[in-house]
Amino acid sequence: MLCFESEDSFNEITCYVDDGFFTLLDDGEGIDLERNDLQDVAVGRFPVVLPSDAKTMVDKTIAYAKNDNAGAWQNTIMFMGDDGNDNLHMDDANKMADSIAVEHPQYLIRKVMWDLFKRENSATGHTYPEVTTLIKQQQAAGALIMNYVGHGRTDQISHESVLRLNDFKTFSNTNLPLWITASCDIMPFDGSVPTIGETAVLNKNGGAVAFFGTTRTVYAYYNKRINMAYLHFLLSDNGGKPMSFGEAQRLAKNFMITDGQDRTTNKLQYSLLGDPALAIKRATERVVIDSINGSSVHASSLPMLTAGKVNSIGGHVEGNGNFVGVVSATVRDRKQRLVGRLNNKSEDDGADEPFVYSDRLNTIFNGADSVRNGKFKLSFPLPRDVDNDNGTGLVTLFAVNKDRTSRANGSYERFTIGSGSMIVNDSIGPSIYCYLNSTSFTNGGNVTAQPLFVAKISDKDGLNATGSGIGHDMQLVVDGNMNTTYNLNEHFAFSFGSYTEGTVMFNIPTLSPGKHKLQFRASDVQNNTSQVTLDFNIVGGMPDDDLRIDATENPTTTATTFIVSHDLGNMPVDVTIEVFDLTGKRLWIGEEQGTQSVGNYTRTWNLMDTNGGVLPAGVYLYRAKISAQGNTKMSKARKLIVQGKR
């Protein structure tokens, strides 16, 4: 469809392209879009040229609406703040995050402010590798909203190229976020060059379900206003229902006029790529905390989580005693005052002072358990060295029923973190079983250039998943080199309903052919540390029968992650995973086309068949097929054991 273009098309700041023009339905409208004309209908655009593009966007829209992937990822909002301009963008992003945290405390707010991280300098420019990694990790896991404030252009986010166009093209994530960018020229869809916004929504393997961003050069002063307004309306009720992407845009732009916050063309340079009628998948019910360590949260004194002991949180889904499903909890300790590195002091647009803000950096526990008859109880240990100086903690919760039709969230922060009598220390570190790519790996064996490291960790007293205390991070060191040393706390996940065991999964960046050695360490809550060592050999080329598939949890009761290992480099590959019963009847299929997961492809499965039913206990078969450049390989079938009911 044609789009409405302003008459002044040569000024990069005042020209605009606006689909909202077609929604001005009152008499006399269409003349003063900047100051008076109010949109009457929600509008969005599918920026498609080819039938395949249209299919991609329709399929993604339907999948988002069906919500088969419902989970705790839908309770996370990430705010990203660019450096430069005297800390302006970080300050705006931080204020937005704090405002949403006050208005909607039930969401898990994650802040990524460039200045807190080390900036790398090279002949080709500056980079923030840690920032890039954090954002890509969140993108892979999924989020309700990814909100960026700062510099940008059609092919990159931030002057430091934190994300590039190709990143949005190659993202492979089934949990699709809504992307919001208060940044220049992210998606001029009326142009002739590829853009980040269009690429994100047209990526059939991931990216974004929708994109709210700019088509022209914009001013930060007005960007903050419409960004904040859009978030406000997006997370508000719309007649008792979640707000749609398009309606939030309509209300935000109208509010800019009626409230006098923006009567310029700036707001007209924002557009929505995606289905305007698609409602954001926020929770509509409420999770309530009733007790902490057996003490009512309504008591006169604040309840306390105790370091070095197993703690418990009990609660319910308000007004829904029939709720049966899963609740996920994230427990974080007190707010900290954070001071940036002043990375841009020497530059023209740099700041004279480092950026200072507050955030809850340390996650004490992140796990899940069952909800039965609307009630739940979560148990978890706290490391003995957890920070317990002043302030209160915060727990955020998200629950989804077994049919994926009801979602609830909530939060609580009126509790302290303190010390008490410790568990008797057995002085024994956790048990660690690790491998590369497949459980069939043997020490010294051959692997691909980017092997997938998997570690299963257990300890009867509980695991330190926060890195509390010096030297207690889950850390992987390759070849004893500091440049190939990785903190894997963020890659750890507790097993369902457990605080004594969990799994780390991490794709090791490309290594040179030849022999290598890795060391991995982990600690329990008493800070007893264990370390394991693996020798391995990086080889090129893969025999015809060397396509392998494995399952991280086998036997399993709730879910497992399939690992498909290949040696086809970074070329696009089509992956198919199938699960059968012992009669050969196919029960589930997972397909992804054009993925570029180098060396290893992973896919988590919740043991639900294609009809939405949960597999009963029994023995099943699974296999993988991978295709690239006209060649297809099939793995050998392997057994999967399902035990009991979730």
ABEGO torsion letter per residue (X at the ends): XBBBBBABAABAAABBBBAAAAABABBGBGABAAAABBBABBBBBBBBABAAAAAAAAAAAAAAAAGAABBAAAABBBBBBBBEGGGAAAAAAAAAAAAAAAABAABBBBBBBAAABBBBBBAAEBBBAAAAAAAAAAAAAEBABBBBBEBBBAABBEAAGABBAAAAAABBBABBBBBBBBBBGABBAABABBBAAAAAAABAAEEBABBBBBABBBBAAAAAAAAAAAAAAAABBBGGBBBBAAAAAAAAAAAAAAAGABABAAAAABBBBEBAABBBBBBABBBBBABBGGBBAABABBBBBBBGBBBBBBBBBBGBAABBEBBBBBBBBBBBBBBBAGAAAABAABBABBBBBBBBABBABBBBBBBBGGBBBBBBBBBAABBABEEBBBBBBBBBBAAGABBBBBBBABBBBBBBBBBBBAGBBBBBBBBBGBAABBBGBBBBABBBBBBBBBBAAEBBAAGBEBGABBBBBBGGBAAABBBAAAABBBBBGBAABBBBBBBBBBBBBEBBBBBBBBBBAAGBBBBBBBBBBBBBEBBAAABBBBBABOBBAABBBBBBBBBAEABBBBBBBBBBBAAGBBABBBBBBGBABBGBBBBBBAGBBAAGBBBBBEBBBBBBBBBBGGBBBBBBBBBBBBBEBX
